[in-house]
Every structure is written in C-alpha cells, then in structure tokens.
Amino acid sequence: MNWLEYRTKTRQQYIYNYADFATYYAEKGSLENWEALVRERDNLMLLVSELHQQEEWKLLADVAQELAARSTVFQELGYWKEWIDIVDRGYKAAEKTNDKVAQSILLGSRAMYYLYAGNPEKAHLSFQRALELADDTQDAKAQAVIYHQWGVSLHNKGESADALIWLKKSLLLREKQHKTDTLHQIGMIYADWGQYSTALEYFRKSLSLIDEKENPIAAAGVFHEMGLVHYEMGELETAQSFFYKNLNLSKQIGAPTTMSSSLNVLGHIAYDYGDLETAETYYRQSLEIDQDLGYLEGVSKSLHDLAKIAQNKGNLEKALAYHHKSLAIAIELGDALGEGKSYWSLGIITQENGDFVEARQHFQKAMDIFENAESQWDKAMLTGQLANLYDDMGNYEQAVKLGQEAVILLRDIDALLGVAWQVFNLGMFYENYGDLDKAIACVQEAVELSCEHDLPLADENQEHLDRLCKKRDAGKR
C-alpha cells in the first residue's frame, strides 16, 4: 500500500482512498516509519489545496469531514495546525454547496479546536451555530456528532449535569462503531462526581466496542481513565496495571501526550508506595515530554509533583521554587485545579515552617477553588489537611471535627485509599484529644482497610495500633 498506487485509480476514488491512507499509520498504530507519515501529511495538504484551487467543493467538504472525525489522531501527533486548516477549507466548501450537514459537523470540529487552543468563548459560539444547523437538518449523524461535542464542551466548562444530558442524547443517535467515544465521556463525568462504579461500567462498555489492534489510541484512552478510577478508589495494583497497558500502547503508537500522563500517574502510585526515587524518575520523564511538546498544563503538574518529592526529601527551598513556577503556569493557563493544588502545597510548606496563619490562607484559597470546581476528592483531602493544621495548632477539638468531615466525604466517593489515610489521621487527632479508645478504633479500621485492599502503609499503621494499645493498657494499671 502506498500513495502512488492510489494515483492509478479514478480521481474521485483516489481522493477518498488517499484521505484514508493519510491517517492509516496513526489509526492502526503503526508509526514505525515516521518519515513516511510526515510525507503523507504533506501530500494531504497538497491534495486539499488542489481541491480548493479546482473548486471541487463537494469533494473537499467530504474529505474534510472524514479527517475532522480523526481529531484525536491529529492531536496526538501534534498536527493541529494542518487539521484546522483542512476543517476551515472544508467548511467554506460546504457553504458554497449549501451542505448544512457538513457545515454543522465542521463547525463542531472547529469549536473543539478552539477548546483545545484555550478559547472557550469562540468554541461556545461555534457550537451554538453547529447545534442550530444540525437540528435544522434533522440529520441523525450530524446531531449525534454535535450533541457529543457540545457535551464535551460543557464538561470542560464544569457544567457536568448538562453535559451528561447532551452526551446521552448523542448516545441514542450514534452508530455502534462511534458509541465508544461517547461512553468514554459519560464515564469521565461519573468519575468526576466520584461515582466510580458507574464510571467503570461505562468505561467497560466503551472498551467492549474497541478493537485494541485496530484502534489503539481509543483503547489507550479508556485504559487511562480506568486506571485513574482505580487509583482514586485506592486500588493501586489494579490502577498500575491499567497505566502500564496505556503506557505500552502509547509507546507503540508514538502518542507522547498519553505517555506523559501515564508516567505522571505511575509516579503518583510509586509515591503512594513510598518509593520516592521511582516516583521522581517518572515525574521527570513526564516533565521532559511535556516540555518538548510545549504542553504547559503538563509542565505545571510535573513541577508540582517534583516539589512534593523535594519537600519529602527535606529540601523546602527547592520545593517552594517548584511550586511557585507551577502556580505561575496554572494562573497563566486559567487551570483552576492546578492553581488550587499549588496553593494547597504552599500551605503545607508554610505549615511545616510553623506559619499557621499563612498556611490557613493558602488552604482557604485552595478550598474555594475546589468547591467551585466540585472536585470532591480534592475537597475531602484538603479538609483532612486543615484538620492536620488545627492539630498542629493545638486545637484538637477542631482537628477531630474536620477529620470526621474528611472521612465522611471520602466514604461518599468510595475513595478507599483516602479513607484509610484520613481515618488513621483521625485516630492520631483522637489520641492528642485524649480519647484513646476512639483513637484505637480509627487506627484499627485503617489497618483492616490497608490489609484487605493491599494499600500502602499497612505495616506502619499496625505499629501505631500496637503502640496505642500499649499506651491504653499502661494507663489502666
């Protein structure tokens, strides 16, 4: 199969086959011949220019729609500029032929580009027009695509409930081979809400429709999300297995964005197991990829994580430098959660330095952001951090109260690892408060959770339990 073979076919058949061939390597995951893929990309741009010059508007609009549907491929390979150029030319061609179905689909694709480029206002306007066109035509395929894209847009804006409505409308209209993306997006919303069992159900449905060999990019995406859910649930070994699958597929298809993301979370898992050296290695690998890509959001996250490592190694000056760099990027990008996590981390360092007033100010800024973003995991864990702050301040009653709130919030989202951590901390607060019986009950639960679910720190928790029991027994003598 090569480009020249297609030139021997009829001109129209050549154009359609060529559009398929230009994305062949990426779709099938065969990126061994990178130079060939780049050469085909250049040829594709020449083809689009030729269609435009020859005023073959219908063909140009059709080819543009085919390629618009492959946005994930172009995104992973860093070919956004070429992709949006094709979409814009196709839209103008569709206007000339008054093809409203093509116009709606291509407008939706343009809106997705605006979202990726950080321009939600333009994205919103494009989506509104795309929705109007799709509903005017009553074309089920166009409606399904636009409803899906609009749902993704709303989800990115934090309007998850409305996003779910549109995604489910899209799911009813989509053809079987296209349902996987919508199922994936619905699963992500439920995961954001902390409804992990429902999220996993949708991810499994999505995965069941994917042929891993035929569409490795889609499979890698689902593996990544399933890994995140299991990680949030504290099932570290299961999470790790999904991220290894994602990483292997990402390397195979040459998808640096997903490689970086998986390396980052594998760093989190190593960190949770207490393996700081391995965690730092993963974080640095993720940082290098994102720096090469110019992906600032990823750079910000990796800097935040490296700060965490430096802090654990006792190098607070280095940790502060990393956090301030991370915070500056998050603010520049408008990355609210990244900004919140940076304030959280700055609060931890100032707390360790004994500046409790400044620490509380940092924590409150972070909490306001997490509550506004409806990030239940972050809100719960930060509540636990505030409990720790009050414990350091000697206000043990408030520490116990906030510790109890943190445990309740984490139980509500089935976050076993978080529950194990916070119920252990609650036990420490009860000890300082002078209630050894409740302290022992909490640490006992932490031990049982850690052993039952193979969570980290099980041995350390048991040591604390033994210490508390001896302390109680000594007090009874």
N, C-alpha and C positions, 0 to 999 in steps of 0.2 A: 504494500500500500504506500503510495507516495503522491505528491502533488501533481507531477507530470502525467501520471496515469489518468487523473481526473480531467485533464485538458483534452483528452481524446474523446470524451463523452459530449453529448449535446451541451450547448452553452448553459441552458437552464439547469439541467441535471448536474452539470459541473459545479455551478454556483451552490446548489443545495448540498451536494456531497462535500464540496470544499469547506463550507461552513461547519459541517460535522467534523471533517478531518482536522480543521484548525484547532479544535478543542479535544481531539482524540487522546493525545497523551495525558492531558490533565484529567479527563473524565475516567480513563481506565487506570489511572495511577501509574502509568509507565513514563517516568520522567528521566530515564537514563540518558537519553540523547537531548540534553538541554539546548544545545545549539540548534538542533532541528526544530524544536518547539519555537524558539525565538524567530527562526527563519520563517516558519509558518505564520507567526503573528504578523511579521512584516508583510508577507504576501496577502494576508487577510485585509490589512489596512489598504493595500493597493487595490484589492478587489472592491472594497467598499467605495473607494474614490472613483474607480472606473464606473461602477453602477450609478454613482451620483452624476458623473460627467455625461453619461449616456442617457440620463433621465429615465432610468428603469426603476420608477418609483415603487411599484408593487413588489418587485424582487428585493429591492433594498429594504423595504419595510418588513418583509417576511424574514430575510436574513437577520435583520436587527432584532426581531422578536426571538428568534432561535438563540442568538447569542446573549440577549438580555436575560434569558432564563438560566444562563450559566454564570450569574454574577459571583457565586461562591468560588468558582474556579478562577476567575479573573482576580478576585480579591486575594485569594491565597497566593497567587503568582505575582501580585503587585502590578497588574496591568489595568488599573482603574482608569488611567487617562485614555487608553485606547478604547476601553469598554464604553465609557460615557460618550466618547466621540461617535461611536457606532450607534448608540442609543439616540443621540441627538439628530444624527443624519436620518435615521430610520423614522423618527417622529415627524420630521419635516416632510419626508416622503409620504408618510401616511396622511398628513394634512392635505397634500396635493391630490391624493386619490380619494379623499374623504372617507378613509377607512377608520371609523371610530373605535372599533375593537382594538386595532393595532395602536391607535393613539392612546387609549386608556392603559394598555399594558406597558407601553414605552414611557408614558408619564409616570406610572408607578415605579418603573425601574429608575427613572431619573430621580424620583423622590428618595429611593433607597440610597442612591449615590449621595444626595445632599445630607442624609442622615449620617452616612459614613464620614463625610467631609466636615461634620460638625456644624451644619446649617439647618437646624430643625424648623426654622420659620419657612424657608423655601420648600423644605420637604413637605410641610403641612399643606401649603398652597397647592403643590403638585398633586398630592394625594386627594385633596378635595375635588380637583378637576378630574382626576382619573376616576374617582368614585362616580361622579356625575355622568361621565361618558359610559362607564361600564353599566350603570343602571339604565341609562337611556337605550342602550343596545339590547339589554336583556340577554346578553351572550353569557352563558354559564361559565365558560372557560375564563373569559375576561373578568367576570365578577369574582370567581374563585381566587384568581391571582391577586386582584386588587384588595379584596377583603383580607387575604393573608398578609399582604404587605402593609396595609393600614393597621392591622392588628400588631404587627412587629413594631411599627412606628409608635403606636400608643403605649406598648410595653416599654419601649426605650424612654418614653416621656414619664414613665412611672404610673400611667393610668391603666393598671393591670386588669381591673374588673371589666372596663370597656374593651380592652384588647382581647380578653377571653371571649367576649360575645362575638366579635368580628372573626376571630380565628375559628370558632365553632361553626359560624355561618359558612366560612370558606371550606371547612372540612366536609360539610354536607354536599358541596358542589364539586369538589376536586375529584379528578380521576385517580384511580388506585395508585398509579405509579408516582403521583405527585402528593399524596397524602402524608408521606413521611416527614416533609419539612414542617407541615402544619402541626402534626402530632408532636414533633420535637419542640416547637414553640410553645404549645399548650403545656407540655411537661415542664418547661422552664418557668412558666408563670406559677404553677403549683409548687415548684421547688422554691421560688422566691417567697411564697406565702408560708413555707415551712410544712406544706402538706406533702411530705416525702413519699408516702406510699402511693398516693395518686400520681405524683410526678413520675415515679418509677414505672407505673402502669402504662402511662403514655409513652415513655421512652422505649419500653419493651415493644409496644405496638409499632412504633416508628422503626425500630431495629428489625422487626419481623418482615418489613416490606423492603429492606435494603439487601442487595447482594453485595457483600463486602468486597468481592473481587471486581465487580462492575462499577461500584460507586464507593470507593474507599474514603473519599472526603466526607460524605454523609455519615458513613459508619463511624469514622473518627470523631465527628461532632457529637454523636449520640454517646459514644464511649466516654467522652469528656464529661458530658452532663451527668451521666450515671455515676461516674467517679466522684463528681462534686457532691451529689446527693448522699452517697455512702460515706463520704468524708464528713459532711455536716452531721450525719447520724452517728458518727464516732466509729464506724466500721472501717478502720484504717486498712486492714489487709485486703478487704474487698475493693475499697477505693483504689488502693495501689495497683491492683491487678487491672482495673479499667484504664488507669492512666498509662500503664505500660503498654496496653493494647493501642491506646491512642498515640503514644509516642512512636511505636514501631510503624504504624500506618503513616503517621506524619512524615517520618524519615523516608519511608518508601515512596511517597508521592511528592516529596520535596515541598511540604507545606510549613514554612517557618513560623507562621502565626500560631498554629495549633501546637507545634513543637515547643515554642516558648511557654505557652500557657500550661502545658502538661509538666514541663520541667519545673515551673514555678510551684505547682501544687504538690509535685513529688518532693520539692523542698519543704513544703509545709508538713508533709507526712513524716519526713525524716526529722524535722524539728520537733514534732509532737512525740516521736520516739526517743528524743534526747540526743540524736546524732547530729550535733551542730556542724561538724566538718562536711558530712554528706549534704546537709541542708544548704550550707554556704556554696558548695560546688554547683548544686542545681540552680540556686538563685543567680550565681554569676553567669552560668550558661544561658539562662533566660534573659538576663540583662544584655549580654553581648548580642543576642539575636535581635532584641527589640531596638537596640541602638543602631544596628545595621539597617533595620527596616525603617528607622525614624518613627517608631511607634511609641510616642511619648507616654501614653497611659501605661503601657507595659513597663517602660523605664521607671516611671514613678512607683509602681508596685514593687519592682525588684529592689529599688533603693530603700523603700520602706522595710522590706524583708531583710536586707543586708544590715540595716540599722538595728533590727531586732537581734541579729546574730552578734553584732559588735557590743550591744548592750549586755547580752548574756555573758560575753567574754570579759565584761568589766570595763570596756573602752567607751565610756559615756560621751567623751568629746567627739569621737568618730561617729557614734550613733546619732548625736544631735545634728552633726553636719549632714548625714544621710537623710534624716527626717526633714530638715529644712529644705533640702533640694527636692525631696519628694513632694512636700507641701506646695512649694512654688509651682511645680509642674501641674499638680492636681488643680490648683486655683486657676492657672492659665487655661487648662482644658475645660474647666467647669465640671470636673469629675467630683461630684458631691461626696460619694462614698470614700474615694481616695483622700479627699480633704479631711473627712471625719476621722479616718483611721490615722492620719498624720497627727491630728490634734490629740487623739487618744494616746498615741505613742509618746508625744511630747509631754503629756500629762504623767505618764508612767515614769519618765526620766526625772521630771521635776519632783514627783512624789518620792522617788528614791533619794533625791538630793535634800529632802526634808522641807521643800517649799510647798506646803499643803494648799495654801490659798491659790497659788498659780496653777497647781495641778488640778484643783477643782474647776478652775476657769476653763482650762483646756478640755477637761472631761465634759463640761456642760456644753461647750461648742460642738463637741463630737456627738453628744446625745441629741441635741437639737437637729443635727443633720440626719442622724439615723432614724429618728422618729418621723421626720418629714419624708424620708425615703422609704418608710415602712420596712426597714431592714431588721427583722425580728431577731436574727442571730446576733447581729452586732449590738442591738439594744440590750439583749439579755446579758451578753458577756460584759458589756460596759457597766451595766447595773452591778454585776459582780465585782468589777474593778472599783466602783465607787464604794462598795461595801468594804473592800480591802483598804481604801483610803481612810474611811472612818475608823477602821480597826487600828490603823497606824496612828490616828489622831487620839486614840484612847476612848472614842465614843462607841463602846461595844454594843450598846443597845441599838443604835442606828445601823451598825455593821450587820447585826443579826437580822434586822428588818429588811435591809436591802439584799442581804444574802438569800433570804427566803423568797423575795420577789424574783431574783435571778433564777433560782431553781424552778419556780413555777413557770416562768417564761420559757425556759429551756425544755421543760416537760411538755409544754403545749406544742412545741415544734418537733418533738421526738428526737432531740439532739442528745444522744446518749453520752457522747464524749464530753459535751458541755455540762450535762447533768453531773457526771462523775467528778469533773473538776470542781464545779460550784458546790456540790453537796459536801465534798471534802473541805473546801474553804469555809463553808458554813459551820462545819464541825470545829474548825480552828477558832472561829468567832465565838462559838458557844463556850469553848474552853476558856478564852480570855474573859468572857462574861461571867464565868464561874459555874456553868451548868455542865458538869462532866457527863451526866447521863445522856443528855441530848447530843453532846459532842461525840460520844462513842457511837450513838445510833447513826449519826450522819456519816462518820468515817467508815463504819461497818457497811453502810449502803454503798459507799464509794468503792470499797474493796470488792463487794459482791458484783457490782457493775463491771469493774475492771477485769475481774476473773472470768465472768460469764461471756463478755464480749471481746476479750483479748485486747483490752485498752491499755495504753501505756501507764506506767507508774503504779502498777498493782503491788509490786514488792514494797515500794516506798510507802504506799498507803497502809499496808499491813504493819509495817514498822511503827507508824504513827498510832495505829489502833492498839498494838501491844503496849506502847508507851502510855497511852491514855488509860488503858485498863489497869496497868500497874499503879498509875497515879491515883486512880479512884480507890483501888484496894488499899493503898498505903494510907489514904485519908480515912478509911473506915477503922483502921487499927487503933 
